[in-house]
């Protein structure tokens, strides 16, 4: 019943028990660390306040999205402007036709 009697945890003695305890501790640390990284990543995606941020603090605003695609009626004003430039001789008729096809998606 002594320290080296082979009756320790798992029957391997004190050194084996200490080694098993270290392995168990390392594995638990790795598991908890991995779980925390996943929680942090999910919270970042969800926009949740972090543990050490004060309630009044705000994250920097994300960059504004690109301008929305022009509405369907915007191309008529553009075509009228291009037709005026064509009529004045500022642009060539071929350029007008190319831009018109581009605007109309032809």
Steps between C-alpha positions, in 0.01 A plus 500: 500500500792733453576753231671254269280198565339503158158561646465861379257626242477242227753274666802679348636676802546863591702597189242349267219673687679836474561448127136405444389806694723725285363345180145541623566864591656576163213340312246689709684827435510434126132412493397808698724722290350362178147551634581860595639574154182363342281703735700814423477443126124446517456807722707710259282391209185573699626842610478419871687718748821342628567414865737792563319773309307758692129528416548855364781404265411417146690313238607706199221511247548262208569653164188602317394264225553595139243723337190308398448418136324778311124473486329391180386855416845660540612381158240717324656821635844371403380415149344845460825663605700283260254573216548872560876459483463298181275764345751774586779297343693453825490121472484280193178311415691171538601598855137587577380163370768313697411679824128453435550125453706491818233684701218290363696180553490396136 
